[in-house]
Amino acid sequence: MTELKTLICAARGEEPADLLVRNVQLVNVLSGEIHPANIAVRDGVIIGFEEYEAKTVVDGKGRYCVPGLIDGHIHIESTLLAPPRFAEAAATHGTAAVICDPHEIANVMGAEGIEYMLAVSKDLPLSVFVMMPSCVPATHMETSGAVLTDAHVRDFLDRYPDRILGLAEMMNYPGVLFRDAGVLAKLEAARGRVIDGHAPLLQGKDLNAYIIGGPASDHETSTVEEAREKLRKGMHLMVREGSQEHNMHELMAVLNDFNSQRTSFVCDDRLVNDLVADGHIDDILRKAMVEGLHPVRAVQMATINTARYFGLNRRGAVAPGYRADFVLLDDLKTFAIADCYLNGKRVAESSFAAAAPFSGNTMHVKSLTEADLRIPEHTGKLRVMGIIPGQIITEDLRMDARITNGEAVADPARDLAKLAVFERHNATGNVGLGFVTGLGLKAGALAGSVAHDSHNLIVGGMSDADMIAAAREVVRIGGGLAVAHEGKVLASLPLPIAGLMSDAPVHEVLSGLKSINDALGTLGYKLGSPFAALSFLALPVIPALKLTDKGLVDVTRFQPVDLWVQE
């Protein structure tokens, strides 16, 4: 009650404010206008727009002021940074809060991984909210490092009511449609809380059934027709623009004056190099405004719309009673950031705790030999994954095999690389083998322990010897990324936190990733985010063809398929 009295007194001008930012043009996401204002703050809360006595006064110099940005769906692990390191980098780009799905580390370490993410992100200047992972493992067609049940969902939701907002992306849509008992139990456990969806290309009666199951949003929409149907049926449309997933350009056409309040911007996955060089949600806003989206609407989609969907009370706007998260801009349309404030304090003067120590090695691979990669000659054609630039969906192609000494091998002339996924959680010895076109690799190999969603060890290359060399290096460094050529390791980046993240300073991780990408460049690799592209080739919930440690998966049929196709 004392805190409330203090705020009321300060709002009436009876006590001084802590901070007054004078002379700004406020992008007001509540009234839908841009108007002159002063921003007064007391105890981390906005108390008014008028002139106040304040301990600290800042001249806004007529700059635009927007609310702190909110990312409604992100996997922090995919930045390769531990949560505090990520938060420090993202805060400088105007991000005030993220709703993360610790699905990646949960698939490696289970409940222990979620506890780690909660602990190291607690009380950061940038607020980290969590959605409880719904699919660990994601499917029955891969080996995960853990299993989470509805009991885990209930337990975490009960113990962290202010940090865990609901159930994260329900990727197992066939499990919803065909009433899988375990899937329905998780949906029931989260009933009354926010439940996020994950339903690429789902439509018609199946989409109806999926929505009735509980999922209320979707970030996997890739076409206008798909987006329109989901909006018509009441879903909250998350317009995604990540390092590897680019859906914004296509989806801009569905937005209008009457439906944009049901939409948000999210990044899903954002690599550290993209985060530092281009930004976070601010980068999406710039692109959206270039596409012609009105600045006020764009800012609403990055702030208040997201806050309202997740029930974040008094977040996502600059107004009396709201948490004092705001960004000062030199220019609105280019979103040129001049300064950022979180909880009423300048980000430049805020402290981000160092990442907590992480002990233990999560790399447990039974065997790594060239013999494990052998694919004997067979009749018929190869079923090949075709990479689509800028997308995480793949094509299901048919190609003639290149045969050498009775074995199917990679073929650089046709951009046909061999792909392998080694189980790395329980040393089972599982190895899934296949081929992929579109990597753009002319020689050598790349390997990584980041392989959505179960994060087994994935390796792609033009030489079996190089593939094994790269894979062994990833195991040696306790998880991470590696590039090899002519049997030698050219570069590697350790990711010792579950084989997914590093607690090193951002510039060190960025430098390591640059060395990796530079090494790949010498081997002819041309895709913008090489390891992001590689990591999604093991994701058996995104069409059309993917590879897990158990073999090839036809995602459209949601079942394993043979590598060889008979004519």
KOLKE-158819 format. One record per residue (C-alpha): x, y, z; residue number from 1. Coordinates in nm, 4 decimals, padded with zeros to 6 digits. Layout:
! residues N
PT        x        y        z lose
PT        X        Y        Z  NUM
...
This chain:
! residues 567
PT        x        y        z lose
PT  00.0000  00.0000  00.0000    1
PT  00.2935  00.2331  00.0746    2
PT  00.4235  00.1893 -00.2815    3
PT  00.0804  00.2672 -00.4267    4
PT  00.0464  00.5795 -00.2095    5
PT  00.3886  00.6969 -00.3243    6
PT  00.2966  00.6545 -00.6907    7
PT -00.0343  00.8377 -00.6467    8
PT  00.1364  01.1222 -00.4670    9
PT  00.4031  01.1467 -00.7356   10
PT  00.1443  01.1358 -01.0134   11
PT -00.0351  01.4318 -00.8522   12
PT  00.2920  01.6212 -00.8318   13
PT  00.3057  01.6091 -00.4512   14
PT  00.6395  01.4223 -00.4611   15
PT  00.9172  01.4494 -00.7215   16
PT  00.9516  01.2023 -01.0028   17
PT  01.2719  01.0042 -01.0380   18
PT  01.3007  01.0860 -01.4083   19
PT  01.1454  01.3314 -01.6497   20
PT  01.2120  01.3026 -02.0213   21
PT  01.0899  01.6311 -02.1656   22
PT  00.9814  01.7167 -02.5177   23
PT  00.9147  01.3889 -02.7011   24
PT  00.6708  01.2867 -02.9719   25
PT  00.4957  00.9872 -02.8159   26
PT  00.3846  00.7054 -03.0427   27
PT  00.0760  00.6243 -02.8395   28
PT -00.0273  00.2660 -02.9103   29
PT -00.3395  00.3062 -02.6963   30
PT -00.4922  00.6089 -02.8691   31
PT -00.3386  00.5325 -03.2073   32
PT -00.1770  00.8717 -03.2521   33
PT  00.1526  01.0546 -03.2216   34
PT  00.1408  01.3512 -02.9818   35
PT  00.3733  01.5744 -02.7777   36
PT  00.4443  01.4541 -02.4249   37
PT  00.6792  01.4540 -02.1308   38
PT  00.7527  01.1121 -01.9800   39
PT  00.7595  01.1162 -01.5999   40
PT  00.8761  00.8096 -01.4059   41
PT  00.8677  00.7131 -01.0390   42
PT  00.9880  00.3771 -00.9027   43
PT  01.0044  00.2296 -01.2518   44
PT  00.6455  00.3280 -01.3379   45
PT  00.5155  00.5927 -01.5797   46
PT  00.3231  00.8510 -01.3762   47
PT  00.2207  01.1042 -01.6405   48
PT  00.2823  01.3132 -01.9522   49
PT  00.2770  01.6561 -01.7870   50
PT  00.5528  01.8774 -01.6476   51
PT  00.6887  01.7376 -01.3189   52
PT  00.9620  01.8180 -01.0748   53
PT  01.2167  01.5357 -01.1068   54
PT  01.5499  01.4255 -00.9653   55
PT  01.6810  01.3690 -01.3180   56
PT  01.5650  01.5660 -01.6201   57
PT  01.6492  01.4637 -01.9774   58
PT  01.5851  01.6753 -02.2862   59
PT  01.4149  01.4496 -02.5420   60
PT  01.4923  01.7066 -02.8149   61
PT  01.1709  01.6289 -02.9981   62
PT  01.2629  01.2639 -03.0500   63
PT  00.9982  00.9997 -03.1007   64
PT  00.9213  00.7832 -02.7995   65
PT  00.7877  00.4288 -02.8399   66
PT  00.7147  00.1569 -02.5829   67
PT  00.9800 -00.1050 -02.5173   68
PT  00.9454 -00.3836 -02.7734   69
PT  00.8155 -00.7322 -02.6938   70
PT  00.9040 -01.0525 -02.8771   71
PT  00.6126 -01.2916 -02.8365   72
PT  00.7954 -01.6055 -02.9446   73
PT  01.1674 -01.6722 -02.9283   74
PT  01.4006 -01.9588 -02.8517   75
PT  01.6842 -01.7821 -02.6705   76
PT  01.9001 -02.0896 -02.7203   77
PT  01.8969 -02.0263 -03.0949   78
PT  02.0913 -01.7032 -03.0472   79
PT  02.3770 -01.9253 -02.9181   80
PT  02.3903 -01.6944 -02.6146   81
PT  02.3107 -01.7668 -02.2504   82
PT  02.0027 -01.5655 -02.1419   83
PT  02.1880 -01.2804 -01.9668   84
PT  02.4175 -01.2330 -02.2663   85
PT  02.1184 -01.2332 -02.4995   86
PT  01.9297 -00.9863 -02.2820   87
PT  02.2231 -00.7450 -02.2746   88
PT  02.2461 -00.7477 -02.6542   89
PT  01.8711 -00.7303 -02.7213   90
PT  01.8092 -00.4477 -02.4732   91
PT  02.0252 -00.2113 -02.6760   92
PT  01.7862 -00.2716 -02.9670   93
PT  01.4838 -00.1566 -02.7684   94
PT  01.3615 -00.4968 -02.6498   95
PT  01.1920 -00.4747 -02.3107   96
PT  01.0515 -00.8255 -02.2774   97
PT  01.0543 -01.1630 -02.4490   98
PT  00.8303 -01.4644 -02.4183   99
PT  01.0675 -01.7543 -02.4664  100
PT  01.0079 -02.1216 -02.5242  101
PT  01.3013 -02.3132 -02.3668  102
PT  01.2053 -02.6043 -02.5870  103
PT  01.5601 -02.6526 -02.7133  104
PT  01.7350 -02.7002 -02.3808  105
PT  01.4351 -02.8981 -02.2503  106
PT  01.4822 -03.1508 -02.5304  107
PT  01.8410 -03.1966 -02.4129  108
PT  01.8055 -03.1747 -02.0351  109
PT  01.4356 -03.1830 -01.9517  110
PT  01.3117 -03.0063 -01.6381  111
PT  01.6673 -02.9288 -01.5302  112
PT  01.7196 -02.7241 -01.8449  113
PT  01.4024 -02.5206 -01.7848  114
PT  01.5090 -02.4521 -01.4266  115
PT  01.8448 -02.3282 -01.5570  116
PT  01.6783 -02.0863 -01.7997  117
PT  01.4477 -01.9519 -01.5279  118
PT  01.7318 -01.9070 -01.2798  119
PT  01.9758 -01.7218 -01.5059  120
PT  01.7073 -01.4928 -01.6520  121
PT  01.5521 -01.3915 -01.3198  122
PT  01.5431 -01.0193 -01.2402  123
PT  01.7250 -00.9054 -01.5532  124
PT  01.6527 -00.5494 -01.6731  125
PT  01.4946 -00.7120 -01.9803  126
PT  01.2007 -00.9260 -01.8661  127
PT  01.2171 -01.2905 -01.9693  128
PT  00.8838 -01.4703 -01.9531  129
PT  00.8591 -01.8404 -02.0308  130
PT  00.6129 -02.0712 -02.2008  131
PT  00.6204 -02.4321 -02.0837  132
PT  00.7505 -02.6611 -02.3608  133
PT  00.4724 -02.8822 -02.4928  134
PT  00.6608 -03.1270 -02.7115  135
PT  00.9551 -03.2944 -02.5414  136
PT  01.0245 -03.5002 -02.7400  137
PT  00.8715 -03.3232 -03.0388  138
PT  00.7762 -03.6486 -03.2111  139
PT  00.8123 -04.0236 -03.1726  140
PT  01.0378 -04.0307 -03.4806  141
PT  01.3507 -03.8997 -03.3072  142
PT  01.5476 -03.9524 -02.9868  143
PT  01.5360 -03.6707 -02.7357  144
PT  01.7367 -03.6248 -02.4199  145
PT  01.4276 -03.6041 -02.2008  146
PT  01.0538 -03.6580 -02.1747  147
PT  00.8154 -03.4011 -02.0254  148
PT  00.4622 -03.5027 -01.9302  149
PT  00.1459 -03.3208 -01.8282  150
PT  00.2637 -03.3574 -01.4674  151
PT  00.5662 -03.1426 -01.5506  152
PT  00.3386 -02.8852 -01.7144  153
PT  00.1172 -02.8606 -01.4067  154
PT  00.4146 -02.8480 -01.1704  155
PT  00.5927 -02.5632 -01.3494  156
PT  00.2752 -02.3615 -01.4024  157
PT  00.1945 -02.3961 -01.0308  158
PT  00.5435 -02.3065 -00.9077  159
PT  00.6117 -02.0146 -01.1431  160
PT  00.2744 -01.8430 -01.1972  161
PT  00.4336 -01.5029 -01.2667  162
PT  00.7124 -01.6255 -01.4937  163
PT  00.5535 -01.9090 -01.6936  164
PT  00.2577 -01.7739 -01.8889  165
PT  00.1191 -02.0918 -02.0436  166
PT  00.1919 -02.3778 -02.2823  167
PT  00.4384 -02.3221 -02.5660  168
PT  00.3865 -02.4060 -02.9320  169
PT  00.1892 -02.7275 -02.9696  170
PT  00.3850 -02.8700 -03.2622  171
PT  00.2293 -03.2127 -03.2494  172
PT -00.0863 -03.1115 -03.4335  173
PT -00.1544 -03.4716 -03.5441  174
PT -00.1573 -03.5577 -03.1734  175
PT -00.4287 -03.2978 -03.1217  176
PT -00.6330 -03.4044 -03.4238  177
PT -00.6206 -03.7744 -03.3386  178
PT -00.6728 -03.7170 -02.9659  179
PT -00.3427 -03.8560 -02.8380  180
PT -00.3874 -03.9036 -02.4633  181
PT -00.0547 -03.7454 -02.3678  182
PT -00.1098 -03.4414 -02.5889  183
PT -00.4632 -03.3853 -02.4606  184
PT -00.3403 -03.4179 -02.1019  185
PT -00.0912 -03.1342 -02.1569  186
PT -00.3597 -02.9159 -02.3141  187
PT -00.5870 -02.9841 -02.0176  188
PT -00.3041 -02.9033 -01.7758  189
PT -00.2716 -02.5584 -01.9337  190
PT -00.6421 -02.4891 -01.9715  191
PT -00.7173 -02.1312 -01.8726  192
PT -00.3644 -02.0187 -01.9594  193
PT -00.2244 -01.9043 -02.2935  194
PT -00.1590 -02.1925 -02.5353  195
PT  00.0500 -02.1198 -02.8426  196
PT  00.0030 -02.3006 -03.1712  197
PT  00.2318 -02.4383 -03.4393  198
PT  00.0266 -02.5475 -03.7376  199
PT  00.1979 -02.4963 -04.0752  200
PT -00.0435 -02.5301 -04.3694  201
PT -00.3232 -02.6676 -04.1489  202
PT -00.6646 -02.5707 -04.2844  203
PT -01.0343 -02.6516 -04.2993  204
PT -01.1894 -02.8872 -04.0475  205
PT -00.8500 -02.9976 -03.9174  206
PT -00.7697 -02.6364 -03.8281  207
PT -01.1064 -02.6089 -03.6531  208
PT -01.0293 -02.9154 -03.4450  209
PT -00.6806 -02.7903 -03.3616  210
PT -00.8106 -02.4533 -03.2383  211
PT -01.0790 -02.6217 -03.0287  212
PT -00.7976 -02.8215 -02.8673  213
PT -00.6636 -02.4992 -02.7169  214
PT -00.3916 -02.3386 -02.9355  215
PT -00.4787 -01.9725 -02.9894  216
PT -00.1888 -01.8399 -03.1978  217
PT  00.0323 -01.9437 -03.4856  218
PT  00.3771 -01.8312 -03.6010  219
PT  00.4206 -02.0877 -03.8796  220
PT  00.1934 -01.9149 -04.1314  221
PT  00.3560 -01.8614 -04.4700  222
PT  00.0784 -01.7566 -04.7133  223
PT -00.1895 -01.4884 -04.7218  224
PT -00.4654 -01.7467 -04.7646  225
PT -00.3408 -01.9392 -04.4627  226
PT -00.3142 -01.6215 -04.2541  227
PT -00.6612 -01.5062 -04.3497  228
PT -00.8213 -01.8359 -04.2518  229
PT -00.6443 -01.8403 -03.9168  230
PT -00.7512 -01.4827 -03.8426  231
PT -01.1082 -01.5595 -03.9456  232
PT -01.1117 -01.8505 -03.7047  233
PT -00.9904 -01.6447 -03.4117  234
PT -00.6197 -01.7173 -03.3942  235
PT -00.3651 -01.4539 -03.3035  236
PT -00.1333 -01.4243 -03.6034  237
PT  00.2353 -01.4065 -03.5155  238
PT  00.4188 -01.2635 -03.8156  239
PT  00.7631 -01.4224 -03.8062  240
PT  01.0898 -01.2861 -03.9367  241
PT  01.3931 -01.4739 -03.8074  242
PT  01.7412 -01.5661 -03.9203  243
PT  01.6179 -01.8542 -04.1340  244
PT  01.2405 -01.7992 -04.1423  245
PT  01.1194 -01.5050 -04.3509  246
PT  00.7397 -01.4731 -04.3622  247
PT  00.6797 -01.1004 -04.3148  248
PT  00.6868 -00.9898 -04.6789  249
PT  00.4201 -01.2403 -04.7791  250
PT  00.1928 -01.1733 -04.4807  251
PT  00.1858 -00.7933 -04.4987  252
PT -00.0938 -00.8191 -04.7561  253
PT -00.3382 -00.9673 -04.5049  254
PT -00.3152 -00.6796 -04.2549  255
PT -00.5824 -00.4091 -04.2490  256
PT -00.7301 -00.1460 -04.0166  257
PT -00.9665 -00.3965 -03.8612  258
PT -00.7520 -00.7037 -03.7914  259
PT -00.4039 -00.5784 -03.7030  260
PT -00.4856 -00.5822 -03.3303  261
PT -00.4857 -00.9624 -03.3609  262
PT -00.1300 -00.9729 -03.4930  263
PT  00.2211 -00.9518 -03.3489  264
PT  00.5795 -00.9573 -03.4705  265
PT  00.8038 -01.2410 -03.3516  266
PT  01.1472 -01.3639 -03.4492  267
PT  01.1318 -01.7291 -03.3312  268
PT  01.5023 -01.7870 -03.3977  269
PT  01.7669 -01.5135 -03.4196  270
PT  02.1373 -01.5928 -03.4476  271
PT  02.3862 -01.3797 -03.2576  272
PT  02.5391 -01.2324 -03.5738  273
PT  02.1985 -01.1153 -03.6980  274
PT  02.1078 -00.9867 -03.3509  275
PT  02.4197 -00.7736 -03.3254  276
PT  02.4404 -00.6564 -03.6867  277
PT  02.0731 -00.6018 -03.7725  278
PT  01.8870 -00.6014 -03.4440  279
PT  01.5945 -00.7838 -03.2911  280
PT  01.2293 -00.6766 -03.3164  281
PT  01.3535 -00.3339 -03.4226  282
PT  01.4891 -00.4917 -03.7401  283
PT  01.1460 -00.6376 -03.8169  284
PT  00.9847 -00.2977 -03.7609  285
PT  01.2206 -00.1334 -04.0091  286
PT  01.1399 -00.3942 -04.2721  287
PT  00.7656 -00.3668 -04.2059  288
PT  00.7671  00.0099 -04.2512  289
PT  00.9657 -00.0248 -04.5732  290
PT  00.6875 -00.2605 -04.6859  291
PT  00.4441  00.0265 -04.6284  292
PT  00.3017 -00.0590 -04.2860  293
PT  00.1969  00.2546 -04.0957  294
PT  00.4481  00.3237 -03.8153  295
PT  00.1850  00.3348 -03.5403  296
PT  00.0418  00.0015 -03.6481  297
PT  00.3890 -00.1485 -03.6747  298
PT  00.4764 -00.0379 -03.3221  299
PT  00.1443 -00.1731 -03.1910  300
PT  00.2292 -00.5137 -03.3403  301
PT  00.5607 -00.5082 -03.1561  302
PT  00.4253 -00.3931 -02.8192  303
PT  00.0667 -00.3661 -02.6950  304
PT -00.0778 -00.6393 -02.9201  305
PT  00.1706 -00.8908 -02.7839  306
PT  00.1237 -00.7775 -02.4245  307
PT -00.2533 -00.8139 -02.4493  308
PT -00.2382 -01.1587 -02.6070  309
PT -00.0207 -01.2866 -02.3225  310
PT -00.2065 -01.0974 -02.0492  311
PT  00.0955 -00.8881 -01.9495  312
PT -00.0769 -00.6314 -01.7325  313
PT  00.0396 -00.2733 -01.7831  314
PT  00.3133 -00.3670 -02.0272  315
PT  00.3518 -00.2716 -02.3934  316
PT  00.2545  00.0966 -02.3781  317
PT  00.3764  00.4290 -02.2434  318
PT  00.0953  00.5531 -02.0164  319
PT  00.0282  00.6188 -01.6458  320
PT  00.0608  00.2986 -01.4446  321
PT  00.2622  00.1128 -01.7091  322
PT  00.6132 -00.0126 -01.6451  323
PT  00.8614  00.2482 -01.7678  324
PT  01.0040  00.0660 -02.0689  325
PT  01.0526  00.3025 -02.3603  326
PT  01.2811  00.3827 -02.6513  327
PT  01.3834  00.7236 -02.7884  328
PT  01.4229  00.7414 -03.1650  329
PT  01.6005  00.9933 -03.3845  330
PT  01.3788  00.8816 -03.6710  331
PT  01.0621  00.6750 -03.6609  332
PT  01.0508  00.5192 -04.0074  333
PT  01.4091  00.3957 -03.9909  334
PT  01.3716  00.3187 -03.6190  335
PT  01.7026  00.4900 -03.5460  336
PT  01.7525  00.4302 -03.1728  337
PT  01.8985  00.7127 -02.9649  338
PT  01.8476  00.5667 -02.6167  339
PT  01.6634  00.2875 -02.4343  340
PT  01.5075  00.2755 -02.0881  341
PT  01.4010 -00.0359 -01.8989  342
PT  01.2102 -00.0060 -01.5725  343
PT  01.2903  00.3643 -01.5772  344
PT  01.6677  00.3196 -01.6053  345
PT  01.8933  00.3765 -01.9053  346
PT  02.0032  00.0468 -02.0570  347
PT  02.3524  00.1896 -02.0977  348
PT  02.3731  00.2273 -01.7196  349
PT  02.2016 -00.1023 -01.6304  350
PT  02.3736 -00.4154 -01.5053  351
PT  02.3175 -00.7529 -01.6691  352
PT  02.4310 -01.0377 -01.4489  353
PT  02.6954 -01.2685 -01.5877  354
PT  02.5713 -01.6073 -01.6971  355
PT  02.5623 -01.8644 -01.4181  356
PT  02.8212 -02.1427 -01.4404  357
PT  02.7099 -02.4516 -01.6252  358
PT  02.8772 -02.7824 -01.5549  359
PT  02.8476 -03.1136 -01.7290  360
PT  02.8867 -03.2482 -02.0790  361
PT  02.5726 -03.3364 -02.2755  362
PT  02.7536 -03.4954 -02.5714  363
PT  02.7163 -03.8742 -02.5522  364
PT  02.7767 -04.0286 -02.8953  365
PT  02.8460 -04.4015 -02.9213  366
PT  03.0401 -04.4140 -03.2464  367
PT  03.1849 -04.1748 -03.5024  368
PT  03.3489 -04.3617 -03.7879  369
PT  03.3288 -04.3445 -04.1651  370
PT  03.1653 -04.6870 -04.1569  371
PT  02.8678 -04.5245 -03.9802  372
PT  02.8114 -04.3126 -04.2925  373
PT  02.8090 -04.5956 -04.5450  374
PT  02.5024 -04.6102 -04.7726  375
PT  02.5123 -04.9279 -04.9852  376
PT  02.4025 -04.9076 -05.3484  377
PT  02.0360 -04.9885 -05.4044  378
PT  01.7864 -04.9866 -05.6854  379
PT  01.5685 -04.6836 -05.7482  380
PT  01.6241 -04.3135 -05.6868  381
PT  01.7217 -04.1220 -05.3762  382
PT  01.4648 -03.9346 -05.1747  383
PT  01.6414 -03.5987 -05.1267  384
PT  01.5709 -03.2946 -04.9085  385
PT  01.5644 -02.9728 -05.1089  386
PT  01.6471 -02.6536 -04.9211  387
PT  01.4268 -02.3541 -05.0014  388
PT  01.6251 -02.0328 -04.9341  389
PT  01.4679 -01.8211 -04.6615  390
PT  01.2356 -02.1003 -04.5455  391
PT  01.2573 -02.3928 -04.3045  392
PT  01.0201 -02.6054 -04.5110  393
PT  01.1955 -02.8353 -04.7575  394
PT  01.1111 -03.0046 -05.0836  395
PT  01.0804 -03.3825 -05.1172  396
PT  01.2862 -03.4478 -05.4308  397
PT  01.3857 -03.7548 -05.6344  398
PT  01.7427 -03.7737 -05.7660  399
PT  01.9703 -04.0342 -05.9178  400
PT  02.2384 -04.1579 -05.6797  401
PT  02.6068 -04.1124 -05.7488  402
PT  02.7639 -04.4541 -05.6884  403
PT  03.1304 -04.5074 -05.6014  404
PT  03.2649 -04.8484 -05.4967  405
PT  02.9139 -04.9760 -05.4392  406
PT  02.8112 -04.6856 -05.2162  407
PT  02.5893 -04.3800 -05.2623  408
PT  02.8071 -04.0746 -05.2097  409
PT  02.7849 -03.6957 -05.2218  410
PT  02.8018 -03.5213 -05.5574  411
PT  02.9417 -03.1633 -05.5497  412
PT  02.8644 -03.1156 -05.9197  413
PT  02.4914 -03.1349 -05.8397  414
PT  02.5133 -02.9682 -05.4972  415
PT  02.4122 -03.3039 -05.3467  416
PT  02.5552 -03.3381 -04.9954  417
PT  02.5370 -03.6355 -04.7636  418
PT  02.3576 -03.5722 -04.4349  419
PT  02.3843 -03.7642 -04.1068  420
PT  02.2195 -03.7301 -03.7666  421
PT  02.3937 -03.9077 -03.4752  422
PT  02.2009 -03.9637 -03.1523  423
PT  02.3918 -03.7759 -02.8815  424
PT  02.1934 -03.8038 -02.5582  425
PT  02.2084 -04.1696 -02.4584  426
PT  02.4844 -04.3162 -02.6782  427
PT  02.2343 -04.5466 -02.8499  428
PT  02.4354 -04.5625 -03.1719  429
PT  02.1403 -04.4434 -03.3824  430
PT  02.2482 -04.2820 -03.7094  431
PT  02.0058 -04.1410 -03.9645  432
PT  02.1442 -04.1003 -04.3162  433
PT  02.0216 -03.9055 -04.6156  434
PT  02.1021 -03.6461 -04.8798  435
PT  02.0295 -03.2759 -04.9208  436
PT  02.0558 -03.0337 -05.2085  437
PT  02.0797 -02.6583 -05.1728  438
PT  02.3529 -02.6318 -04.9100  439
PT  02.5859 -02.4798 -05.1678  440
PT  02.8854 -02.6667 -05.0279  441
PT  03.1526 -02.7569 -05.2847  442
PT  03.3845 -02.9445 -05.0456  443
PT  03.4383 -03.0270 -04.6786  444
PT  03.1755 -03.0651 -04.4072  445
PT  02.9942 -02.8803 -04.1297  446
PT  02.8622 -03.0276 -03.8054  447
PT  02.6646 -02.9002 -03.5106  448
PT  02.4910 -03.0044 -03.1896  449
PT  02.2190 -02.7477 -03.2643  450
PT  01.9631 -02.9524 -03.4581  451
PT  01.5979 -02.8768 -03.3968  452
PT  01.4203 -03.0107 -03.2061  453
PT  01.5955 -03.2963 -03.0316  454
PT  01.9396 -03.1475 -03.0905  455
PT  02.1224 -03.4569 -03.1888  456
PT  02.4536 -03.4227 -03.3738  457
PT  02.3894 -03.3225 -03.7358  458
PT  02.6567 -03.3327 -04.0065  459
PT  02.6444 -03.2374 -04.3738  460
PT  02.9245 -03.2659 -04.6237  461
PT  03.0823 -03.3722 -04.9501  462
PT  03.3320 -03.6127 -04.7896  463
PT  03.2756 -03.8860 -04.5319  464
PT  03.6202 -03.8244 -04.3810  465
PT  03.5475 -03.4535 -04.3393  466
PT  03.2049 -03.5257 -04.1921  467
PT  03.3603 -03.7468 -03.9242  468
PT  03.6356 -03.4928 -03.8532  469
PT  03.3798 -03.2152 -03.8009  470
PT  03.1549 -03.4379 -03.5877  471
PT  03.4415 -03.5475 -03.3650  472
PT  03.5393 -03.1854 -03.3071  473
PT  03.1861 -03.1012 -03.1914  474
PT  03.2016 -03.3857 -02.9400  475
PT  03.5506 -03.2835 -02.8274  476
PT  03.4467 -02.9267 -02.7418  477
PT  03.1403 -03.0425 -02.5466  478
PT  02.8941 -02.9341 -02.8138  479
PT  02.8982 -02.6556 -03.0674  480
PT  02.9737 -02.6006 -03.4342  481
PT  03.2653 -02.7142 -03.6508  482
PT  03.3903 -02.7036 -04.0106  483
PT  03.6385 -02.9515 -04.1591  484
PT  03.8172 -02.9978 -04.4920  485
PT  04.0658 -03.2606 -04.6069  486
PT  04.0379 -03.4291 -04.2691  487
PT  04.1344 -03.1183 -04.0713  488
PT  03.9217 -02.8902 -03.8554  489
PT  03.9208 -02.5385 -04.0021  490
PT  03.7186 -02.3702 -03.7285  491
PT  03.4967 -02.4515 -03.4323  492
PT  03.2760 -02.2699 -03.1812  493
PT  03.2191 -02.4270 -02.8378  494
PT  02.8616 -02.4155 -02.7056  495
PT  02.9095 -02.5879 -02.3693  496
PT  02.5652 -02.5080 -02.2260  497
PT  02.3715 -02.8166 -02.3392  498
PT  02.5541 -02.8005 -02.6731  499
PT  02.3328 -02.4998 -02.7529  500
PT  02.4660 -02.1824 -02.5877  501
PT  02.7784 -02.0080 -02.4689  502
PT  02.8222 -01.7958 -02.1571  503
PT  03.1127 -01.6116 -02.3187  504
PT  03.0757 -01.2389 -02.3918  505
PT  02.8767 -01.1585 -02.7042  506
PT  03.1788 -01.0366 -02.8996  507
PT  03.3619 -01.3644 -02.8398  508
PT  03.0700 -01.5751 -02.9620  509
PT  03.0283 -01.3439 -03.2586  510
PT  03.3968 -01.3746 -03.3449  511
PT  03.3798 -01.7531 -03.3214  512
PT  03.0761 -01.7679 -03.5474  513
PT  03.2472 -01.5392 -03.7979  514
PT  03.5448 -01.7757 -03.8103  515
PT  03.3053 -02.0625 -03.8781  516
PT  03.1275 -01.8759 -04.1581  517
PT  03.4555 -01.7556 -04.3089  518
PT  03.5806 -02.1145 -04.3176  519
PT  03.2612 -02.2230 -04.4913  520
PT  03.3032 -01.9393 -04.7388  521
PT  03.6346 -02.0861 -04.8505  522
PT  03.4475 -02.4101 -04.9252  523
PT  03.1935 -02.2423 -05.1510  524
PT  02.9098 -02.2111 -04.9014  525
PT  02.6792 -01.9227 -04.9932  526
PT  02.3664 -01.9389 -04.7721  527
PT  02.3303 -01.6472 -04.5325  528
PT  02.2964 -01.8511 -04.2107  529
PT  02.4655 -02.1846 -04.2805  530
PT  02.4232 -02.3478 -03.9425  531
PT  02.0664 -02.2232 -03.9101  532
PT  01.9892 -02.3904 -04.2427  533
PT  02.1594 -02.7113 -04.1296  534
PT  01.9876 -02.7173 -03.7899  535
PT  01.6348 -02.7140 -03.9340  536
PT  01.6989 -03.0152 -04.1571  537
PT  01.6413 -03.2306 -03.8483  538
PT  01.3037 -03.0754 -03.7591  539
PT  01.0371 -03.3424 -03.8240  540
PT  00.7374 -03.1169 -03.7628  541
PT  00.7986 -02.8871 -04.0616  542
PT  00.7201 -03.0220 -04.4113  543
PT  00.8113 -03.1833 -04.6293  544
PT  01.1142 -03.4103 -04.5737  545
PT  01.3468 -03.4122 -04.2698  546
PT  01.6130 -03.6377 -04.1165  547
PT  01.6386 -03.7576 -03.7559  548
PT  01.8620 -04.0108 -03.5812  549
PT  01.5970 -04.2710 -03.6730  550
PT  01.5975 -04.1905 -04.0453  551
PT  01.4038 -03.9897 -04.3016  552
PT  01.0629 -03.8485 -04.2075  553
PT  00.7824 -03.7557 -04.4462  554
PT  00.6336 -03.4773 -04.2378  555
PT  00.3195 -03.4428 -04.4506  556
PT  00.2345 -03.8028 -04.3665  557
PT  00.4032 -03.7805 -04.0246  558
PT  00.5801 -04.1119 -04.0666  559
PT  00.9248 -04.2557 -04.1460  560
PT  01.0091 -04.3262 -04.5113  561
PT  01.2825 -04.5116 -04.6966  562
PT  01.5826 -04.3337 -04.8458  563
PT  01.5374 -04.5196 -05.1722  564
PT  01.2295 -04.4775 -05.3899  565
PT  01.1455 -04.7595 -05.6277  566
PT  01.0445 -04.6643 -05.9805  567
